[in-house]
């Protein structure tokens, strides 16, 4: 009986109908964690979806004397916070600040793509997701977002 139940569950899980229903409607944002305590707190806010906290921490921390690595992380997290709270222009600006420091910062590319996607600019989003994949192949958030692009363009 257990084998039959398992087989039925697997059949449903891989059916075309279940695939169509599993197409995510929103992109995934990527938090960036560093050893810096403020950036780590900001990352934790991103991971919990506490967008206002991610923005509040980020706006304060990017103006301090952070190292380039920490500043990239803070801007990437700030971008995620703005995107998650619906402030898409501010999100793109924050990601652009991270990318000005490192044009291959995959989290900033991913998060800028998410902001574009949420704002309805799917072509720019797809380009950013592809650039994020080229910068760091196989990252979970990027792969999910590329699947979202494929899913949404196939329907």
C-alpha positions as CSV (number, residue, x, y, z in Angstrom):
1,X,0.0,0.0,0.0
2,X,2.8,2.4,0.9
3,X,4.4,1.8,-2.6
4,X,1.2,2.6,-4.4
5,X,0.7,5.8,-2.4
6,X,4.3,6.8,-3.1
7,X,3.9,6.1,-6.8
8,X,0.7,8.1,-7.0
9,X,2.3,11.0,-5.2
10,X,5.2,11.0,-7.6
11,X,2.9,10.8,-10.6
12,X,1.0,13.8,-9.5
13,X,4.3,15.7,-8.7
14,X,5.7,15.3,-12.2
15,X,2.5,15.7,-14.2
16,X,2.3,18.6,-16.6
17,X,-0.6,20.1,-14.7
18,X,1.4,20.2,-11.5
19,X,4.3,21.9,-13.3
20,X,2.0,24.6,-14.6
21,X,0.7,25.2,-11.1
22,X,4.1,25.4,-9.6
23,X,5.2,28.3,-11.8
24,X,6.1,31.0,-9.3
25,X,4.5,34.4,-9.8
26,X,7.2,36.5,-8.1
27,X,11.0,36.4,-8.4
28,X,13.4,35.4,-5.6
29,X,15.6,38.1,-4.0
30,X,19.1,37.2,-2.8
31,X,20.4,38.4,0.5
32,X,24.2,39.0,0.8
33,X,25.8,38.1,4.2
34,X,29.2,39.3,5.3
35,X,31.1,39.3,8.6
36,X,30.1,42.9,9.2
37,X,27.5,43.0,12.0
38,X,25.3,45.7,10.4
39,X,25.3,44.0,7.0
40,X,24.6,40.6,8.6
41,X,21.6,42.2,10.4
42,X,20.4,43.6,7.0
43,X,20.9,40.2,5.4
44,X,18.8,38.6,8.2
45,X,16.0,41.1,7.5
46,X,16.1,40.3,3.8
47,X,15.9,36.6,4.5
48,X,12.9,37.1,6.8
49,X,11.2,39.4,4.3
50,X,11.4,42.3,6.7
51,X,11.8,44.9,3.9
52,X,11.4,48.0,6.0
53,X,14.2,46.8,8.3
54,X,16.4,45.9,5.4
55,X,16.0,49.4,4.0
56,X,16.4,51.2,7.3
57,X,19.6,49.3,8.1
58,X,20.9,49.6,4.6
59,X,20.3,53.4,4.2
60,X,22.4,53.9,7.4
61,X,25.2,51.5,6.7
62,X,26.0,52.4,3.0
63,X,27.0,55.9,4.1
64,X,29.6,54.5,6.6
65,X,33.2,53.6,5.9
66,X,32.6,50.1,4.8
67,X,35.0,48.1,2.8
68,X,34.1,47.6,-0.9
69,X,33.0,44.0,-0.3
70,X,30.7,45.1,2.6
71,X,29.4,48.1,0.6
72,X,28.5,45.8,-2.3
73,X,26.6,43.5,0.1
74,X,24.8,46.4,1.8
75,X,23.7,47.9,-1.6
76,X,22.6,44.5,-2.8
77,X,20.5,44.0,0.4
78,X,19.2,47.5,0.2
79,X,18.1,46.8,-3.4
80,X,16.3,43.7,-2.1
81,X,14.6,45.7,0.6
82,X,13.4,48.3,-1.8
83,X,12.2,45.7,-4.3
84,X,10.4,43.8,-1.6
85,X,8.6,46.9,-0.5
86,X,7.6,48.0,-4.0
87,X,10.1,50.9,-4.4
88,X,11.4,49.6,-7.7
89,X,13.3,52.7,-8.9
90,X,15.1,53.0,-5.6
91,X,15.9,49.2,-5.8
92,X,17.4,49.6,-9.3
93,X,19.5,52.6,-8.1
94,X,20.8,50.6,-5.1
95,X,21.7,47.7,-7.3
96,X,23.4,50.0,-9.7
97,X,25.5,51.4,-6.9
98,X,26.6,47.8,-6.0
99,X,27.3,47.1,-9.7
100,X,29.4,50.3,-10.0
101,X,31.7,48.7,-7.4
102,X,31.7,45.2,-9.0
103,X,29.9,44.7,-12.3
104,X,29.8,40.9,-11.7
105,X,28.0,41.1,-8.3
106,X,25.5,38.3,-9.0
107,X,23.2,39.2,-6.1
108,X,22.9,42.8,-7.3
109,X,22.2,41.6,-10.8
110,X,19.7,39.1,-9.5
111,X,18.0,41.7,-7.3
112,X,17.9,44.3,-10.0
113,X,16.3,41.8,-12.2
114,X,13.7,41.0,-9.5
115,X,13.0,44.8,-9.2
116,X,12.6,45.0,-13.0
117,X,10.3,42.0,-13.0
118,X,8.1,43.3,-10.2
119,X,7.9,46.6,-12.1
120,X,6.7,44.8,-15.2
121,X,9.9,45.2,-17.2
122,X,10.4,41.5,-18.0
123,X,12.9,42.0,-20.8
124,X,15.3,43.9,-18.5
125,X,14.7,41.4,-15.8
126,X,15.5,38.4,-18.0
127,X,18.8,40.1,-19.1
128,X,19.8,40.7,-15.5
129,X,19.0,37.1,-14.5
130,X,21.1,35.8,-17.4
131,X,24.0,38.2,-16.4
132,X,23.7,36.9,-12.8
133,X,23.9,33.3,-14.1
134,X,27.0,34.2,-16.1
135,X,28.6,35.9,-13.1
136,X,28.0,32.9,-10.8
137,X,26.5,29.8,-12.4
138,X,24.0,27.7,-10.5
139,X,22.9,30.0,-7.7
140,X,19.5,28.9,-6.4
141,X,17.8,32.3,-6.6
142,X,19.1,32.9,-10.1
143,X,18.0,29.5,-11.3
144,X,14.6,30.0,-9.8
145,X,14.3,33.4,-11.6
146,X,15.4,32.0,-14.9
147,X,12.8,29.3,-14.5
148,X,10.2,32.0,-13.8
149,X,11.2,33.8,-17.0
150,X,10.9,30.5,-19.0
151,X,7.6,29.6,-17.4
152,X,6.1,33.0,-17.9
153,X,7.2,33.3,-21.5
154,X,6.0,29.7,-22.3
155,X,2.4,30.5,-21.1
